[in-house]
Amino acid sequence: MNDRLNLLSLQEAMDILGISRATIDRWRKDKQLPHIKIGKEVWIDKGQLQTWIKQYGISEKQQLVQSVAADDDTVITIGYQSGAALLWSPLIIKQLGLFEEELQRLNPSKRYTVRYVNAPNGMELVEELIAGRVHIASVGDYPIMASRALSQILPRFQPQVIAFDGKTSSGGGISLVVPAGSKIDHIEALSSLSISTVGNSSSSYRLKEWMNAYGLHSEPIVHRGMGDCLNGIIEGQVGASMLWEPYLSWVQSIGAGVPLLSEGIGGDYLTGLVTDGNWSRGNESIVIAYLKAHLRAHEFIRYEQQRAAELIHKASGFPLPLVANVLTQIRWDASFYSRDLQTLSRFSEGPTDWLSAHKRSSGGLEFNKLYLQEAVESLKLPILPDSPLPGEWSSDNLY
């Protein structure tokens, strides 16, 4: 019957076009590839497919050429934060040249220039994304959600989360620290002391959450860089500091500070990769190349921990034993779990149903999993499903 109706199955269309399932799903979503859904099955009309290839396929090819070959050199700028341990995978990518390798595989005759921008905090990278000076940024969970709010007042900014990076559970990775020897032996004592944190960051959000939970009204809250927050504890200049890794482990290793709550403050701590959809839609092959490098960096950290620690030590300046210890405490997994989306929903002030969507919604933030799916398929890793992985984090497959 399908022959009489002139219909192709998705697999037949994929074979004709020479593309993967992730690609055809992305084209259906973003490129208006015509399709028909009958029950649970998806079919493609042969005639409509031929018309689409002629009318859209050629223009897409021209668009791709224009987007990556406007000059002899295509410049791609990657934003990262060497001072945040859960965002150390770009250091591995940079030190090993993994992105450059993937770009070479993508187009051996093309010249690419990769620039890396090391920022002190995630909000600075979000600002660079908006300005178009950074193309892919590694940021924490609070800047991810802040980009959503910014997109609502800046309609041309279309943030996409394309993968997660380092993750820690139950508040691990960020904690409130008091100086060693401090006489603070109960939470209420903090109300009369100054507390330092990085302003508009994942740590400042958790400090606010922590203070609300315990009814504290400390004055003043001092906004500093993370290095200055650490020094404030070492020199006894503040009553407490909200520190993230590796500063959290560093202050403990030198005996200068003690976490006030050893179990953290609840909720997972997440980081991820964000890009502007206006750029990524014109440079999809470059985005996928970076995600392949990202997945390779995660695998390297998991299976070559000593060498990874040495590379990160060299790139960041943090002590080698500290780096090696911190790496073991982080879950390096790029994939999307329901648990991750529920964690991010804590940052949202409005309805959060949009978090499970794969398309840009009124929330202003898109979780584009299709690029990650294609990178996974290209590396011949276990296939990711269309929807977020269910429930809690799995130990079976890490990406």
BELMOMO-V893657 format. One record per residue. PHI is phi in whole degrees, -180 to 180 (none if undefined). NEAR is the number of other C-alpha atoms within 12 Angstrom. Layout:
# BELMOMO-V893657
phi=PHI near=NEAR
phi=PHI near=NEAR
This chain:
# BELMOMO-V893657
phi=none near=7
phi=-65 near=17
phi=-64 near=12
phi=-66 near=9
phi=-83 near=14
phi=64 near=17
phi=-108 near=26
phi=-110 near=30
phi=-73 near=27
phi=-58 near=32
phi=-64 near=22
phi=-63 near=22
phi=-65 near=32
phi=-62 near=21
phi=-65 near=15
phi=-65 near=18
phi=-83 near=21
phi=69 near=14
phi=-127 near=20
phi=-89 near=27
phi=-63 near=30
phi=-62 near=31
phi=-67 near=33
phi=-67 near=34
phi=-65 near=30
phi=-67 near=26
phi=-66 near=31
phi=-62 near=25
phi=-79 near=20
phi=-100 near=25
phi=-111 near=21
phi=58 near=21
phi=-62 near=30
phi=-66 near=29
phi=-153 near=27
phi=-127 near=24
phi=-108 near=16
phi=-120 near=12
phi=64 near=7
phi=-96 near=8
phi=-94 near=15
phi=-112 near=23
phi=-126 near=29
phi=-128 near=33
phi=-71 near=26
phi=-60 near=27
phi=-63 near=17
phi=-65 near=22
phi=-65 near=32
phi=-62 near=21
phi=-64 near=16
phi=-62 near=24
phi=-61 near=23
phi=-68 near=15
phi=-83 near=17
phi=-104 near=21
phi=-60 near=20
phi=-67 near=15
phi=-65 near=16
phi=-66 near=23
phi=-62 near=20
phi=-62 near=16
phi=-63 near=19
phi=-64 near=21
phi=-60 near=21
phi=-64 near=16
phi=-76 near=25
phi=-110 near=31
phi=-133 near=24
phi=-65 near=16
phi=-126 near=14
phi=-60 near=15
phi=-108 near=15
phi=-95 near=24
phi=-101 near=26
phi=-122 near=33
phi=-112 near=31
phi=-110 near=39
phi=-99 near=41
phi=-143 near=45
phi=-135 near=36
phi=-68 near=37
phi=-88 near=38
phi=-126 near=48
phi=-62 near=49
phi=-71 near=47
phi=-118 near=51
phi=-84 near=47
phi=-60 near=55
phi=-62 near=49
phi=-65 near=41
phi=-67 near=37
phi=-58 near=37
phi=-69 near=34
phi=-66 near=27
phi=-92 near=25
phi=67 near=25
phi=-66 near=28
phi=-66 near=37
phi=-61 near=31
phi=-61 near=26
phi=-68 near=31
phi=-66 near=31
phi=-64 near=22
phi=-67 near=22
phi=-63 near=24
phi=-155 near=19
phi=-60 near=12
phi=-89 near=13
phi=-97 near=21
phi=-100 near=22
phi=-117 near=27
phi=-119 near=23
phi=-104 near=28
phi=-112 near=23
phi=-118 near=28
phi=-116 near=28
phi=-94 near=29
phi=-109 near=26
phi=-76 near=28
phi=-156 near=38
phi=-70 near=42
phi=-66 near=32
phi=-64 near=31
phi=-71 near=38
phi=-63 near=45
phi=-61 near=30
phi=-69 near=30
phi=-62 near=40
phi=-61 near=32
phi=-78 near=18
phi=80 near=27
phi=-90 near=24
phi=-128 near=32
phi=-101 near=40
phi=-134 near=45
phi=-125 near=51
phi=-98 near=55
phi=-138 near=52
phi=-83 near=50
phi=-68 near=47
phi=-66 near=35
phi=-60 near=39
phi=-59 near=48
phi=-74 near=43
phi=-66 near=33
phi=-65 near=43
phi=-63 near=41
phi=-63 near=25
phi=-66 near=24
phi=-66 near=29
phi=-75 near=20
phi=-108 near=16
phi=-125 near=17
phi=-58 near=21
phi=-76 near=18
phi=-88 near=31
phi=-123 near=37
phi=-65 near=44
phi=-124 near=46
phi=-92 near=47
phi=-106 near=43
phi=-174 near=49
phi=-93 near=43
phi=-124 near=43
phi=-72 near=45
phi=-137 near=44
phi=-134 near=39
phi=-101 near=27
phi=53 near=21
phi=81 near=32
phi=-65 near=35
phi=97 near=45
phi=-141 near=47
phi=-155 near=42
phi=-82 near=46
phi=-121 near=48
phi=-114 near=44
phi=-59 near=34
phi=-60 near=26
phi=85 near=17
phi=-63 near=25
phi=-87 near=16
phi=-72 near=22
phi=-121 near=16
phi=-150 near=14
phi=-61 near=26
phi=-62 near=17
phi=-65 near=22
phi=-70 near=32
phi=-62 near=22
phi=-101 near=18
phi=-120 near=26
phi=-80 near=27
phi=-129 near=41
phi=-106 near=38
phi=-162 near=40
phi=-83 near=36
phi=-65 near=30
phi=51 near=29
phi=-139 near=39
phi=-62 near=41
phi=-73 near=45
phi=-68 near=35
phi=-63 near=31
phi=-71 near=36
phi=-63 near=39
phi=-61 near=28
phi=-63 near=25
phi=-64 near=28
phi=-68 near=24
phi=-63 near=15
phi=-64 near=15
phi=-108 near=18
phi=66 near=16
phi=-91 near=24
phi=-138 near=23
phi=-67 near=27
phi=-134 near=18
phi=-94 near=19
phi=-90 near=28
phi=-100 near=27
phi=-93 near=25
phi=-139 near=26
phi=-69 near=29
phi=-63 near=37
phi=-63 near=30
phi=-70 near=25
phi=-63 near=39
phi=-63 near=41
phi=-63 near=29
phi=-61 near=33
phi=-73 near=39
phi=-60 near=30
phi=-93 near=21
phi=68 near=25
phi=-84 near=21
phi=-131 near=35
phi=-77 near=40
phi=-165 near=46
phi=-139 near=51
phi=-91 near=54
phi=-112 near=50
phi=-108 near=43
phi=-70 near=43
phi=-91 near=42
phi=-63 near=43
phi=-61 near=44
phi=-72 near=36
phi=-62 near=35
phi=-64 near=35
phi=-77 near=27
phi=-66 near=21
phi=-96 near=19
phi=71 near=18
phi=-97 near=27
phi=-150 near=37
phi=-133 near=34
phi=-62 near=37
phi=-72 near=32
phi=-125 near=22
phi=-64 near=21
phi=-92 near=18
phi=80 near=29
phi=-116 near=32
phi=88 near=23
phi=78 near=31
phi=-75 near=35
phi=-109 near=45
phi=-122 near=49
phi=-136 near=47
phi=-163 near=44
phi=-103 near=52
phi=-124 near=50
phi=-138 near=50
phi=-94 near=44
phi=-57 near=34
phi=-61 near=23
phi=-82 near=32
phi=-65 near=36
phi=-68 near=31
phi=-93 near=26
phi=-138 near=32
phi=-60 near=37
phi=-65 near=31
phi=-71 near=41
phi=-60 near=43
phi=-65 near=36
phi=-61 near=35
phi=-67 near=47
phi=-65 near=47
phi=-64 near=38
phi=-64 near=39
phi=-62 near=48
phi=-65 near=42
phi=-67 near=38
phi=-65 near=38
phi=-61 near=38
phi=-62 near=27
phi=-62 near=31
phi=-64 near=41
phi=-70 near=27
phi=-108 near=17
phi=-127 near=19
phi=-63 near=28
phi=-67 near=22
phi=-66 near=22
phi=-61 near=37
phi=-61 near=34
phi=-64 near=27
phi=-66 near=32
phi=-69 near=40
phi=-58 near=30
phi=-65 near=19
phi=-80 near=27
phi=-106 near=30
phi=88 near=18
phi=-71 near=28
phi=-56 near=23
phi=-58 near=24
phi=-60 near=23
phi=-65 near=29
phi=-60 near=39
phi=-60 near=29
phi=-68 near=25
phi=-67 near=38
phi=-57 near=39
phi=-73 near=27
phi=-93 near=25
phi=-111 near=35
phi=-90 near=36
phi=-97 near=41
phi=-149 near=39
phi=-82 near=44
phi=-78 near=49
phi=-100 near=44
phi=-114 near=32
phi=-56 near=22
phi=-59 near=28
phi=-65 near=38
phi=-68 near=40
phi=-66 near=27
phi=-63 near=32
phi=-67 near=37
phi=-65 near=27
phi=-65 near=24
phi=-84 near=33
phi=-89 near=27
phi=-94 near=13
phi=-118 near=15
phi=-57 near=15
phi=-120 near=23
phi=-60 near=18
phi=-62 near=23
phi=-62 near=37
phi=-90 near=31
phi=-84 near=25
phi=-105 near=29
phi=-123 near=27
phi=-64 near=29
phi=-120 near=23
phi=-64 near=21
phi=-69 near=33
phi=87 near=34
phi=-132 near=39
phi=-110 near=36
phi=-99 near=42
phi=-94 near=43
phi=-86 near=41
phi=-66 near=43
phi=-62 near=44
phi=-64 near=44
phi=-59 near=39
phi=-69 near=39
phi=-64 near=38
phi=-61 near=35
phi=-63 near=25
phi=-64 near=29
phi=-88 near=22
phi=60 near=16
phi=-91 near=20
phi=-55 near=18
phi=-66 near=25
phi=-89 near=29
phi=-76 near=21
phi=-68 near=25
phi=-92 near=23
phi=-57 near=29
phi=-62 near=25
phi=-75 near=19
phi=66 near=15
phi=-79 near=18
phi=-65 near=26
phi=-100 near=18
phi=-100 near=10
phi=-74 near=10
phi=-130 near=18
phi=-114 near=31
phi=-117 near=40
